[in-house]
Amino acid sequence: MADLKKTELEKRAFKTAKTLLEKYPNPDNLKLEEISDLDDSYTVLITLLYTEKLDEKEQLGIVSIIDEMKLLDENR
């Protein structure tokens, strides 16, 4: 059975992506569900980063999540 407990990074990425999807138009019809994984959140965050004019705080939030994901990948 897969571990359904989400890491703090997964929770933060999901919350950030969900908040930004609610705030900005969603022409690509991106969706997130409670069962979405880190890759789903990452896709939404990258898409919004490149398609929307985010404020500095939002940009920094996305970049910090991406940096943590890179560190995790490097440590595998």
mmJSON file of the N, C-alpha and C atoms, coordinates in Angstrom:
{"data_MODEL":{"atom_site":{
"group_PDB":["ATOM","ATOM","ATOM","ATOM","ATOM","ATOM","ATOM","ATOM","ATOM","ATOM","ATOM","ATOM","ATOM","ATOM","ATOM","ATOM","ATOM","ATOM","ATOM","ATOM","ATOM","ATOM","ATOM","ATOM","ATOM","ATOM","ATOM","ATOM","ATOM","ATOM","ATOM","ATOM","ATOM","ATOM","ATOM","ATOM","ATOM","ATOM","ATOM","ATOM","ATOM","ATOM","ATOM","ATOM","ATOM","ATOM","ATOM","ATOM","ATOM","ATOM","ATOM","ATOM","ATOM","ATOM","ATOM","ATOM","ATOM","ATOM","ATOM","ATOM","ATOM","ATOM","ATOM","ATOM","ATOM","ATOM","ATOM","ATOM","ATOM","ATOM","ATOM","ATOM","ATOM","ATOM","ATOM","ATOM","ATOM","ATOM","ATOM","ATOM","ATOM","ATOM","ATOM","ATOM","ATOM","ATOM","ATOM","ATOM","ATOM","ATOM","ATOM","ATOM","ATOM","ATOM","ATOM","ATOM","ATOM","ATOM","ATOM","ATOM","ATOM","ATOM","ATOM","ATOM","ATOM","ATOM","ATOM","ATOM","ATOM","ATOM","ATOM","ATOM","ATOM","ATOM","ATOM","ATOM","ATOM","ATOM","ATOM","ATOM","ATOM","ATOM","ATOM","ATOM","ATOM","ATOM","ATOM","ATOM","ATOM","ATOM","ATOM","ATOM","ATOM","ATOM","ATOM","ATOM","ATOM","ATOM","ATOM","ATOM","ATOM","ATOM","ATOM","ATOM","ATOM","ATOM","ATOM","ATOM","ATOM","ATOM","ATOM","ATOM","ATOM","ATOM","ATOM","ATOM","ATOM","ATOM","ATOM","ATOM","ATOM","ATOM","ATOM","ATOM","ATOM","ATOM","ATOM","ATOM","ATOM","ATOM","ATOM","ATOM","ATOM","ATOM","ATOM","ATOM","ATOM","ATOM","ATOM","ATOM","ATOM","ATOM","ATOM","ATOM","ATOM","ATOM","ATOM","ATOM","ATOM","ATOM","ATOM","ATOM","ATOM","ATOM","ATOM","ATOM","ATOM","ATOM","ATOM","ATOM","ATOM","ATOM","ATOM","ATOM","ATOM","ATOM","ATOM","ATOM","ATOM","ATOM","ATOM","ATOM","ATOM","ATOM","ATOM","ATOM","ATOM","ATOM","ATOM","ATOM","ATOM","ATOM","ATOM","ATOM","ATOM","ATOM","ATOM","ATOM"],
"id":[1,2,3,4,5,6,7,8,9,10,11,12,13,14,15,16,17,18,19,20,21,22,23,24,25,26,27,28,29,30,31,32,33,34,35,36,37,38,39,40,41,42,43,44,45,46,47,48,49,50,51,52,53,54,55,56,57,58,59,60,61,62,63,64,65,66,67,68,69,70,71,72,73,74,75,76,77,78,79,80,81,82,83,84,85,86,87,88,89,90,91,92,93,94,95,96,97,98,99,100,101,102,103,104,105,106,107,108,109,110,111,112,113,114,115,116,117,118,119,120,121,122,123,124,125,126,127,128,129,130,131,132,133,134,135,136,137,138,139,140,141,142,143,144,145,146,147,148,149,150,151,152,153,154,155,156,157,158,159,160,161,162,163,164,165,166,167,168,169,170,171,172,173,174,175,176,177,178,179,180,181,182,183,184,185,186,187,188,189,190,191,192,193,194,195,196,197,198,199,200,201,202,203,204,205,206,207,208,209,210,211,212,213,214,215,216,217,218,219,220,221,222,223,224,225,226,227,228],
"type_symbol":["N","C","C","N","C","C","N","C","C","N","C","C","N","C","C","N","C","C","N","C","C","N","C","C","N","C","C","N","C","C","N","C","C","N","C","C","N","C","C","N","C","C","N","C","C","N","C","C","N","C","C","N","C","C","N","C","C","N","C","C","N","C","C","N","C","C","N","C","C","N","C","C","N","C","C","N","C","C","N","C","C","N","C","C","N","C","C","N","C","C","N","C","C","N","C","C","N","C","C","N","C","C","N","C","C","N","C","C","N","C","C","N","C","C","N","C","C","N","C","C","N","C","C","N","C","C","N","C","C","N","C","C","N","C","C","N","C","C","N","C","C","N","C","C","N","C","C","N","C","C","N","C","C","N","C","C","N","C","C","N","C","C","N","C","C","N","C","C","N","C","C","N","C","C","N","C","C","N","C","C","N","C","C","N","C","C","N","C","C","N","C","C","N","C","C","N","C","C","N","C","C","N","C","C","N","C","C","N","C","C","N","C","C","N","C","C","N","C","C","N","C","C","N","C","C","N","C","C"],
"label_atom_id":["N","CA","C","N","CA","C","N","CA","C","N","CA","C","N","CA","C","N","CA","C","N","CA","C","N","CA","C","N","CA","C","N","CA","C","N","CA","C","N","CA","C","N","CA","C","N","CA","C","N","CA","C","N","CA","C","N","CA","C","N","CA","C","N","CA","C","N","CA","C","N","CA","C","N","CA","C","N","CA","C","N","CA","C","N","CA","C","N","CA","C","N","CA","C","N","CA","C","N","CA","C","N","CA","C","N","CA","C","N","CA","C","N","CA","C","N","CA","C","N","CA","C","N","CA","C","N","CA","C","N","CA","C","N","CA","C","N","CA","C","N","CA","C","N","CA","C","N","CA","C","N","CA","C","N","CA","C","N","CA","C","N","CA","C","N","CA","C","N","CA","C","N","CA","C","N","CA","C","N","CA","C","N","CA","C","N","CA","C","N","CA","C","N","CA","C","N","CA","C","N","CA","C","N","CA","C","N","CA","C","N","CA","C","N","CA","C","N","CA","C","N","CA","C","N","CA","C","N","CA","C","N","CA","C","N","CA","C","N","CA","C","N","CA","C","N","CA","C","N","CA","C","N","CA","C","N","CA","C","N","CA","C","N","CA","C"],
"label_alt_id":[null,null,null,null,null,null,null,null,null,null,null,null,null,null,null,null,null,null,null,null,null,null,null,null,null,null,null,null,null,null,null,null,null,null,null,null,null,null,null,null,null,null,null,null,null,null,null,null,null,null,null,null,null,null,null,null,null,null,null,null,null,null,null,null,null,null,null,null,null,null,null,null,null,null,null,null,null,null,null,null,null,null,null,null,null,null,null,null,null,null,null,null,null,null,null,null,null,null,null,null,null,null,null,null,null,null,null,null,null,null,null,null,null,null,null,null,null,null,null,null,null,null,null,null,null,null,null,null,null,null,null,null,null,null,null,null,null,null,null,null,null,null,null,null,null,null,null,null,null,null,null,null,null,null,null,null,null,null,null,null,null,null,null,null,null,null,null,null,null,null,null,null,null,null,null,null,null,null,null,null,null,null,null,null,null,null,null,null,null,null,null,null,null,null,null,null,null,null,null,null,null,null,null,null,null,null,null,null,null,null,null,null,null,null,null,null,null,null,null,null,null,null,null,null,null,null,null,null],
"label_comp_id":["MET","MET","MET","ALA","ALA","ALA","ASP","ASP","ASP","LEU","LEU","LEU","LYS","LYS","LYS","LYS","LYS","LYS","THR","THR","THR","GLU","GLU","GLU","LEU","LEU","LEU","GLU","GLU","GLU","LYS","LYS","LYS","ARG","ARG","ARG","ALA","ALA","ALA","PHE","PHE","PHE","LYS","LYS","LYS","THR","THR","THR","ALA","ALA","ALA","LYS","LYS","LYS","THR","THR","THR","LEU","LEU","LEU","LEU","LEU","LEU","GLU","GLU","GLU","LYS","LYS","LYS","TYR","TYR","TYR","PRO","PRO","PRO","ASN","ASN","ASN","PRO","PRO","PRO","ASP","ASP","ASP","ASN","ASN","ASN","LEU","LEU","LEU","LYS","LYS","LYS","LEU","LEU","LEU","GLU","GLU","GLU","GLU","GLU","GLU","ILE","ILE","ILE","SER","SER","SER","ASP","ASP","ASP","LEU","LEU","LEU","ASP","ASP","ASP","ASP","ASP","ASP","SER","SER","SER","TYR","TYR","TYR","THR","THR","THR","VAL","VAL","VAL","LEU","LEU","LEU","ILE","ILE","ILE","THR","THR","THR","LEU","LEU","LEU","LEU","LEU","LEU","TYR","TYR","TYR","THR","THR","THR","GLU","GLU","GLU","LYS","LYS","LYS","LEU","LEU","LEU","ASP","ASP","ASP","GLU","GLU","GLU","LYS","LYS","LYS","GLU","GLU","GLU","GLN","GLN","GLN","LEU","LEU","LEU","GLY","GLY","GLY","ILE","ILE","ILE","VAL","VAL","VAL","SER","SER","SER","ILE","ILE","ILE","ILE","ILE","ILE","ASP","ASP","ASP","GLU","GLU","GLU","MET","MET","MET","LYS","LYS","LYS","LEU","LEU","LEU","LEU","LEU","LEU","ASP","ASP","ASP","GLU","GLU","GLU","ASN","ASN","ASN","ARG","ARG","ARG"],
"label_asym_id":["A","A","A","A","A","A","A","A","A","A","A","A","A","A","A","A","A","A","A","A","A","A","A","A","A","A","A","A","A","A","A","A","A","A","A","A","A","A","A","A","A","A","A","A","A","A","A","A","A","A","A","A","A","A","A","A","A","A","A","A","A","A","A","A","A","A","A","A","A","A","A","A","A","A","A","A","A","A","A","A","A","A","A","A","A","A","A","A","A","A","A","A","A","A","A","A","A","A","A","A","A","A","A","A","A","A","A","A","A","A","A","A","A","A","A","A","A","A","A","A","A","A","A","A","A","A","A","A","A","A","A","A","A","A","A","A","A","A","A","A","A","A","A","A","A","A","A","A","A","A","A","A","A","A","A","A","A","A","A","A","A","A","A","A","A","A","A","A","A","A","A","A","A","A","A","A","A","A","A","A","A","A","A","A","A","A","A","A","A","A","A","A","A","A","A","A","A","A","A","A","A","A","A","A","A","A","A","A","A","A","A","A","A","A","A","A","A","A","A","A","A","A","A","A","A","A","A","A"],
"label_entity_id":["1","1","1","1","1","1","1","1","1","1","1","1","1","1","1","1","1","1","1","1","1","1","1","1","1","1","1","1","1","1","1","1","1","1","1","1","1","1","1","1","1","1","1","1","1","1","1","1","1","1","1","1","1","1","1","1","1","1","1","1","1","1","1","1","1","1","1","1","1","1","1","1","1","1","1","1","1","1","1","1","1","1","1","1","1","1","1","1","1","1","1","1","1","1","1","1","1","1","1","1","1","1","1","1","1","1","1","1","1","1","1","1","1","1","1","1","1","1","1","1","1","1","1","1","1","1","1","1","1","1","1","1","1","1","1","1","1","1","1","1","1","1","1","1","1","1","1","1","1","1","1","1","1","1","1","1","1","1","1","1","1","1","1","1","1","1","1","1","1","1","1","1","1","1","1","1","1","1","1","1","1","1","1","1","1","1","1","1","1","1","1","1","1","1","1","1","1","1","1","1","1","1","1","1","1","1","1","1","1","1","1","1","1","1","1","1","1","1","1","1","1","1","1","1","1","1","1","1"],
"label_seq_id":[1,1,1,2,2,2,3,3,3,4,4,4,5,5,5,6,6,6,7,7,7,8,8,8,9,9,9,10,10,10,11,11,11,12,12,12,13,13,13,14,14,14,15,15,15,16,16,16,17,17,17,18,18,18,19,19,19,20,20,20,21,21,21,22,22,22,23,23,23,24,24,24,25,25,25,26,26,26,27,27,27,28,28,28,29,29,29,30,30,30,31,31,31,32,32,32,33,33,33,34,34,34,35,35,35,36,36,36,37,37,37,38,38,38,39,39,39,40,40,40,41,41,41,42,42,42,43,43,43,44,44,44,45,45,45,46,46,46,47,47,47,48,48,48,49,49,49,50,50,50,51,51,51,52,52,52,53,53,53,54,54,54,55,55,55,56,56,56,57,57,57,58,58,58,59,59,59,60,60,60,61,61,61,62,62,62,63,63,63,64,64,64,65,65,65,66,66,66,67,67,67,68,68,68,69,69,69,70,70,70,71,71,71,72,72,72,73,73,73,74,74,74,75,75,75,76,76,76],
"pdbx_PDB_ins_code":[null,null,null,null,null,null,null,null,null,null,null,null,null,null,null,null,null,null,null,null,null,null,null,null,null,null,null,null,null,null,null,null,null,null,null,null,null,null,null,null,null,null,null,null,null,null,null,null,null,null,null,null,null,null,null,null,null,null,null,null,null,null,null,null,null,null,null,null,null,null,null,null,null,null,null,null,null,null,null,null,null,null,null,null,null,null,null,null,null,null,null,null,null,null,null,null,null,null,null,null,null,null,null,null,null,null,null,null,null,null,null,null,null,null,null,null,null,null,null,null,null,null,null,null,null,null,null,null,null,null,null,null,null,null,null,null,null,null,null,null,null,null,null,null,null,null,null,null,null,null,null,null,null,null,null,null,null,null,null,null,null,null,null,null,null,null,null,null,null,null,null,null,null,null,null,null,null,null,null,null,null,null,null,null,null,null,null,null,null,null,null,null,null,null,null,null,null,null,null,null,null,null,null,null,null,null,null,null,null,null,null,null,null,null,null,null,null,null,null,null,null,null,null,null,null,null,null,null],
"Cartn_x":[0.844,0.0,0.884,0.575,1.365,1.125,2.168,2.058,1.303,0.147,-0.687,-0.347,0.574,0.957,1.83,1.43,2.18,3.301,4.408,5.511,5.147,5.915,5.678,5.832,6.808,7.003,5.783,5.256,4.065,2.875,2.714,1.603,1.747,2.965,3.199,3.023,3.525,3.39,1.921,1.172,-0.252,-1.006,-0.752,-1.452,-1.142,0.119,0.523,-0.129,-0.066,-0.656,-2.163,-2.83,-4.286,-4.685,-3.97,-4.248,-4.073,-2.987,-2.728,-3.732,-4.161,-5.18,-6.499,-6.796,-8.037,-7.919,-6.711,-6.494,-6.373,-5.737,-5.456,-6.329,-6.565,-7.328,-6.629,-7.413,-6.865,-7.21,-6.583,-6.926,-6.544,-5.577,-5.144,-5.984,-6.985,-7.867,-7.081,-6.072,-5.289,-6.134,-5.99,-6.769,-5.879,-6.23,-5.571,-6.637,-6.408,-7.296,-6.515,-7.213,-6.543,-5.569,-5.826,-4.943,-3.804,-3.722,-2.658,-1.304,-0.314,1.019,1.884,3.123,4.035,4.245,4.301,4.478,3.307,2.091,0.921,1.022,1.385,1.542,2.655,3.751,4.882,4.461,3.697,3.224,2.41,1.505,0.685,1.563,2.485,3.338,4.202,4.809,5.646,4.804,3.644,2.767,2.38,1.978,1.587,2.777,3.935,5.138,5.458,5.233,5.563,4.413,3.194,2.068,1.374,1.639,0.963,1.962,1.492,2.321,2.111,2.917,2.81,3.544,3.082,3.827,5.085,5.973,7.278,7.15,6.24,6.059,5.624,4.724,4.268,5.406,6.186,7.321,8.33,8.646,9.604,9.091,7.794,7.208,7.38,7.14,7.291,8.756,9.637,11.063,11.601,11.157,11.648,11.197,9.983,9.489,10.313,10.574,11.366,12.778,13.379,14.722,14.744,13.734,13.666,13.5,12.712,12.535,13.845,14.612,15.914,16.837,16.85,17.692,17.31,16.011,15.559,15.999,15.884,16.301,17.803,18.58,20.041,20.452,19.667,20.001,19.523,18.872,18.397,19.476],
"Cartn_y":[-1.19,0.0,1.247,2.174,3.403,4.303,5.002,5.934,7.171,7.426,8.546,9.841,9.774,10.963,11.852,13.107,14.038,14.7,14.972,15.678,17.158,17.87,19.309,20.033,19.611,20.222,19.984,18.768,18.458,19.297,19.448,20.247,21.706,22.241,23.646,23.882,22.972,23.112,23.06,22.135,22.006,23.269,23.738,24.929,26.151,26.322,27.454,27.365,26.196,26.018,26.23,25.692,25.814,27.285,28.0,29.415,30.238,29.988,30.75,30.403,29.139,28.766,29.484,29.719,30.421,31.914,32.446,33.883,34.323,33.492,33.876,33.097,33.683,32.968,31.645,30.699,29.38,28.933,29.556,29.241,27.819,27.226,25.866,24.807,25.259,24.36,23.414,23.945,23.157,22.847,21.649,21.247,20.57,20.739,20.036,19.404,18.196,17.482,17.179,16.841,16.496,15.329,14.477,13.334,13.658,14.909,15.313,15.136,14.783,14.599,15.839,15.747,16.881,17.297,16.352,16.688,17.496,17.187,17.956,19.401,19.57,20.922,21.663,20.976,21.565,22.061,21.257,21.641,22.922,23.004,24.205,25.4,25.231,26.345,26.863,25.976,26.388,27.089,26.532,27.145,28.558,28.724,30.061,31.013,30.511,31.343,31.925,31.134,31.583,32.267,32.13,32.697,33.863,34.064,35.135,36.149,37.358,38.389,38.302,37.458,37.224,38.311,38.584,39.548,38.871,39.667,39.165,38.066,38.22,37.224,35.877,35.917,34.686,34.023,34.841,34.314,33.643,34.306,33.749,32.455,32.388,31.165,29.997,30.241,29.192,28.787,29.759,29.478,28.68,28.982,28.23,26.772,26.525,25.149,24.418,25.085,24.476,24.161,25.071,24.835,23.611,23.484,22.316,21.035,21.087,19.902,19.514,20.491,20.212,19.546,20.042,19.45,18.007,17.736,16.369,15.462,15.942,15.152,14.878,15.866,15.7,14.702,14.591,13.704,12.273,12.002,10.632,9.791],
"Cartn_z":[0.0,0.0,0.0,-0.858,-0.977,0.229,0.603,1.722,1.256,1.836,1.418,2.148,3.093,3.84,2.956,2.823,1.981,2.789,2.11,2.733,2.862,3.639,3.789,2.454,1.647,0.336,-0.551,-0.545,-1.343,-0.888,0.415,0.952,0.538,0.665,0.32,-1.173,-1.993,-3.442,-3.84,-3.257,-3.57,-3.16,-1.946,-1.441,-2.312,-2.66,-3.493,-4.87,-5.486,-6.817,-6.778,-5.788,-5.675,-5.495,-4.648,-4.397,-5.673,-6.392,-7.616,-8.716,-8.794,-9.78,-9.517,-8.254,-7.906,-8.195,-8.11,-8.265,-9.728,-10.551,-11.928,-12.904,-14.087,-15.119,-15.439,-15.887,-16.15,-17.568,-18.575,-19.963,-20.366,-19.695,-20.021,-19.319,-18.55,-17.813,-16.9,-16.236,-15.289,-14.067,-13.546,-12.372,-11.357,-10.103,-9.012,-8.14,-7.741,-6.835,-5.566,-4.506,-3.252,-3.434,-4.42,-4.656,-5.619,-6.069,-6.984,-6.313,-7.127,-6.57,-6.807,-6.384,-6.487,-7.938,-8.847,-10.265,-10.815,-10.368,-10.801,-10.327,-9.067,-8.522,-9.247,-9.506,-10.213,-11.603,-12.313,-13.649,-13.586,-12.624,-12.466,-12.131,-11.195,-10.77,-11.923,-12.678,-13.805,-14.868,-15.15,-16.155,-15.747,-14.503,-14.034,-13.997,-13.637,-13.579,-14.953,-15.997,-17.347,-18.088,-17.592,-18.338,-17.645,-16.383,-15.645,-15.113,-14.898,-14.285,-12.773,-12.141,-10.703,-9.94,-8.733,-7.932,-7.375,-6.821,-6.377,-5.316,-4.394,-3.331,-3.925,-4.897,-5.55,-6.324,-7.032,-7.785,-6.858,-5.752,-4.801,-4.176,-3.924,-3.375,-4.33,-5.601,-6.61,-6.744,-6.801,-6.968,-5.779,-4.58,-3.417,-3.471,-3.946,-4.097,-5.156,-6.268,-7.347,-6.853,-6.101,-5.557,-4.638,-3.786,-2.9,-3.696,-4.757,-5.603,-6.27,-6.722,-7.332,-6.327,-5.096,-4.058,-3.794,-3.763,-3.548,-4.682,-5.926,-7.073,-7.059,-6.652,-6.612,-5.527,-4.476,-3.365,-3.585,-4.689,-4.966,-5.56],
"occupancy":[1.0,1.0,1.0,1.0,1.0,1.0,1.0,1.0,1.0,1.0,1.0,1.0,1.0,1.0,1.0,1.0,1.0,1.0,1.0,1.0,1.0,1.0,1.0,1.0,1.0,1.0,1.0,1.0,1.0,1.0,1.0,1.0,1.0,1.0,1.0,1.0,1.0,1.0,1.0,1.0,1.0,1.0,1.0,1.0,1.0,1.0,1.0,1.0,1.0,1.0,1.0,1.0,1.0,1.0,1.0,1.0,1.0,1.0,1.0,1.0,1.0,1.0,1.0,1.0,1.0,1.0,1.0,1.0,1.0,1.0,1.0,1.0,1.0,1.0,1.0,1.0,1.0,1.0,1.0,1.0,1.0,1.0,1.0,1.0,1.0,1.0,1.0,1.0,1.0,1.0,1.0,1.0,1.0,1.0,1.0,1.0,1.0,1.0,1.0,1.0,1.0,1.0,1.0,1.0,1.0,1.0,1.0,1.0,1.0,1.0,1.0,1.0,1.0,1.0,1.0,1.0,1.0,1.0,1.0,1.0,1.0,1.0,1.0,1.0,1.0,1.0,1.0,1.0,1.0,1.0,1.0,1.0,1.0,1.0,1.0,1.0,1.0,1.0,1.0,1.0,1.0,1.0,1.0,1.0,1.0,1.0,1.0,1.0,1.0,1.0,1.0,1.0,1.0,1.0,1.0,1.0,1.0,1.0,1.0,1.0,1.0,1.0,1.0,1.0,1.0,1.0,1.0,1.0,1.0,1.0,1.0,1.0,1.0,1.0,1.0,1.0,1.0,1.0,1.0,1.0,1.0,1.0,1.0,1.0,1.0,1.0,1.0,1.0,1.0,1.0,1.0,1.0,1.0,1.0,1.0,1.0,1.0,1.0,1.0,1.0,1.0,1.0,1.0,1.0,1.0,1.0,1.0,1.0,1.0,1.0,1.0,1.0,1.0,1.0,1.0,1.0,1.0,1.0,1.0,1.0,1.0,1.0,1.0,1.0,1.0,1.0,1.0,1.0],
"B_iso_or_equiv":[0.0,0.0,0.0,0.0,0.0,0.0,0.0,0.0,0.0,0.0,0.0,0.0,0.0,0.0,0.0,0.0,0.0,0.0,0.0,0.0,0.0,0.0,0.0,0.0,0.0,0.0,0.0,0.0,0.0,0.0,0.0,0.0,0.0,0.0,0.0,0.0,0.0,0.0,0.0,0.0,0.0,0.0,0.0,0.0,0.0,0.0,0.0,0.0,0.0,0.0,0.0,0.0,0.0,0.0,0.0,0.0,0.0,0.0,0.0,0.0,0.0,0.0,0.0,0.0,0.0,0.0,0.0,0.0,0.0,0.0,0.0,0.0,0.0,0.0,0.0,0.0,0.0,0.0,0.0,0.0,0.0,0.0,0.0,0.0,0.0,0.0,0.0,0.0,0.0,0.0,0.0,0.0,0.0,0.0,0.0,0.0,0.0,0.0,0.0,0.0,0.0,0.0,0.0,0.0,0.0,0.0,0.0,0.0,0.0,0.0,0.0,0.0,0.0,0.0,0.0,0.0,0.0,0.0,0.0,0.0,0.0,0.0,0.0,0.0,0.0,0.0,0.0,0.0,0.0,0.0,0.0,0.0,0.0,0.0,0.0,0.0,0.0,0.0,0.0,0.0,0.0,0.0,0.0,0.0,0.0,0.0,0.0,0.0,0.0,0.0,0.0,0.0,0.0,0.0,0.0,0.0,0.0,0.0,0.0,0.0,0.0,0.0,0.0,0.0,0.0,0.0,0.0,0.0,0.0,0.0,0.0,0.0,0.0,0.0,0.0,0.0,0.0,0.0,0.0,0.0,0.0,0.0,0.0,0.0,0.0,0.0,0.0,0.0,0.0,0.0,0.0,0.0,0.0,0.0,0.0,0.0,0.0,0.0,0.0,0.0,0.0,0.0,0.0,0.0,0.0,0.0,0.0,0.0,0.0,0.0,0.0,0.0,0.0,0.0,0.0,0.0,0.0,0.0,0.0,0.0,0.0,0.0,0.0,0.0,0.0,0.0,0.0,0.0],
"pdbx_formal_charge":[null,null,null,null,null,null,null,null,null,null,null,null,null,null,null,null,null,null,null,null,null,null,null,null,null,null,null,null,null,null,null,null,null,null,null,null,null,null,null,null,null,null,null,null,null,null,null,null,null,null,null,null,null,null,null,null,null,null,null,null,null,null,null,null,null,null,null,null,null,null,null,null,null,null,null,null,null,null,null,null,null,null,null,null,null,null,null,null,null,null,null,null,null,null,null,null,null,null,null,null,null,null,null,null,null,null,null,null,null,null,null,null,null,null,null,null,null,null,null,null,null,null,null,null,null,null,null,null,null,null,null,null,null,null,null,null,null,null,null,null,null,null,null,null,null,null,null,null,null,null,null,null,null,null,null,null,null,null,null,null,null,null,null,null,null,null,null,null,null,null,null,null,null,null,null,null,null,null,null,null,null,null,null,null,null,null,null,null,null,null,null,null,null,null,null,null,null,null,null,null,null,null,null,null,null,null,null,null,null,null,null,null,null,null,null,null,null,null,null,null,null,null,null,null,null,null,null,null],
"auth_seq_id":[1,1,1,2,2,2,3,3,3,4,4,4,5,5,5,6,6,6,7,7,7,8,8,8,9,9,9,10,10,10,11,11,11,12,12,12,13,13,13,14,14,14,15,15,15,16,16,16,17,17,17,18,18,18,19,19,19,20,20,20,21,21,21,22,22,22,23,23,23,24,24,24,25,25,25,26,26,26,27,27,27,28,28,28,29,29,29,30,30,30,31,31,31,32,32,32,33,33,33,34,34,34,35,35,35,36,36,36,37,37,37,38,38,38,39,39,39,40,40,40,41,41,41,42,42,42,43,43,43,44,44,44,45,45,45,46,46,46,47,47,47,48,48,48,49,49,49,50,50,50,51,51,51,52,52,52,53,53,53,54,54,54,55,55,55,56,56,56,57,57,57,58,58,58,59,59,59,60,60,60,61,61,61,62,62,62,63,63,63,64,64,64,65,65,65,66,66,66,67,67,67,68,68,68,69,69,69,70,70,70,71,71,71,72,72,72,73,73,73,74,74,74,75,75,75,76,76,76],
"auth_comp_id":["MET","MET","MET","ALA","ALA","ALA","ASP","ASP","ASP","LEU","LEU","LEU","LYS","LYS","LYS","LYS","LYS","LYS","THR","THR","THR","GLU","GLU","GLU","LEU","LEU","LEU","GLU","GLU","GLU","LYS","LYS","LYS","ARG","ARG","ARG","ALA","ALA","ALA","PHE","PHE","PHE","LYS","LYS","LYS","THR","THR","THR","ALA","ALA","ALA","LYS","LYS","LYS","THR","THR","THR","LEU","LEU","LEU","LEU","LEU","LEU","GLU","GLU","GLU","LYS","LYS","LYS","TYR","TYR","TYR","PRO","PRO","PRO","ASN","ASN","ASN","PRO","PRO","PRO","ASP","ASP","ASP","ASN","ASN","ASN","LEU","LEU","LEU","LYS","LYS","LYS","LEU","LEU","LEU","GLU","GLU","GLU","GLU","GLU","GLU","ILE","ILE","ILE","SER","SER","SER","ASP","ASP","ASP","LEU","LEU","LEU","ASP","ASP","ASP","ASP","ASP","ASP","SER","SER","SER","TYR","TYR","TYR","THR","THR","THR","VAL","VAL","VAL","LEU","LEU","LEU","ILE","ILE","ILE","THR","THR","THR","LEU","LEU","LEU","LEU","LEU","LEU","TYR","TYR","TYR","THR","THR","THR","GLU","GLU","GLU","LYS","LYS","LYS","LEU","LEU","LEU","ASP","ASP","ASP","GLU","GLU","GLU","LYS","LYS","LYS","GLU","GLU","GLU","GLN","GLN","GLN","LEU","LEU","LEU","GLY","GLY","GLY","ILE","ILE","ILE","VAL","VAL","VAL","SER","SER","SER","ILE","ILE","ILE","ILE","ILE","ILE","ASP","ASP","ASP","GLU","GLU","GLU","MET","MET","MET","LYS","LYS","LYS","LEU","LEU","LEU","LEU","LEU","LEU","ASP","ASP","ASP","GLU","GLU","GLU","ASN","ASN","ASN","ARG","ARG","ARG"],
"auth_asym_id":["A","A","A","A","A","A","A","A","A","A","A","A","A","A","A","A","A","A","A","A","A","A","A","A","A","A","A","A","A","A","A","A","A","A","A","A","A","A","A","A","A","A","A","A","A","A","A","A","A","A","A","A","A","A","A","A","A","A","A","A","A","A","A","A","A","A","A","A","A","A","A","A","A","A","A","A","A","A","A","A","A","A","A","A","A","A","A","A","A","A","A","A","A","A","A","A","A","A","A","A","A","A","A","A","A","A","A","A","A","A","A","A","A","A","A","A","A","A","A","A","A","A","A","A","A","A","A","A","A","A","A","A","A","A","A","A","A","A","A","A","A","A","A","A","A","A","A","A","A","A","A","A","A","A","A","A","A","A","A","A","A","A","A","A","A","A","A","A","A","A","A","A","A","A","A","A","A","A","A","A","A","A","A","A","A","A","A","A","A","A","A","A","A","A","A","A","A","A","A","A","A","A","A","A","A","A","A","A","A","A","A","A","A","A","A","A","A","A","A","A","A","A","A","A","A","A","A","A"],
"auth_atom_id":["N","CA","C","N","CA","C","N","CA","C","N","CA","C","N","CA","C","N","CA","C","N","CA","C","N","CA","C","N","CA","C","N","CA","C","N","CA","C","N","CA","C","N","CA","C","N","CA","C","N","CA","C","N","CA","C","N","CA","C","N","CA","C","N","CA","C","N","CA","C","N","CA","C","N","CA","C","N","CA","C","N","CA","C","N","CA","C","N","CA","C","N","CA","C","N","CA","C","N","CA","C","N","CA","C","N","CA","C","N","CA","C","N","CA","C","N","CA","C","N","CA","C","N","CA","C","N","CA","C","N","CA","C","N","CA","C","N","CA","C","N","CA","C","N","CA","C","N","CA","C","N","CA","C","N","CA","C","N","CA","C","N","CA","C","N","CA","C","N","CA","C","N","CA","C","N","CA","C","N","CA","C","N","CA","C","N","CA","C","N","CA","C","N","CA","C","N","CA","C","N","CA","C","N","CA","C","N","CA","C","N","CA","C","N","CA","C","N","CA","C","N","CA","C","N","CA","C","N","CA","C","N","CA","C","N","CA","C","N","CA","C","N","CA","C","N","CA","C","N","CA","C","N","CA","C","N","CA","C","N","CA","C","N","CA","C"],
"pdbx_PDB_model_num":[1,1,1,1,1,1,1,1,1,1,1,1,1,1,1,1,1,1,1,1,1,1,1,1,1,1,1,1,1,1,1,1,1,1,1,1,1,1,1,1,1,1,1,1,1,1,1,1,1,1,1,1,1,1,1,1,1,1,1,1,1,1,1,1,1,1,1,1,1,1,1,1,1,1,1,1,1,1,1,1,1,1,1,1,1,1,1,1,1,1,1,1,1,1,1,1,1,1,1,1,1,1,1,1,1,1,1,1,1,1,1,1,1,1,1,1,1,1,1,1,1,1,1,1,1,1,1,1,1,1,1,1,1,1,1,1,1,1,1,1,1,1,1,1,1,1,1,1,1,1,1,1,1,1,1,1,1,1,1,1,1,1,1,1,1,1,1,1,1,1,1,1,1,1,1,1,1,1,1,1,1,1,1,1,1,1,1,1,1,1,1,1,1,1,1,1,1,1,1,1,1,1,1,1,1,1,1,1,1,1,1,1,1,1,1,1,1,1,1,1,1,1,1,1,1,1,1,1]
}}}
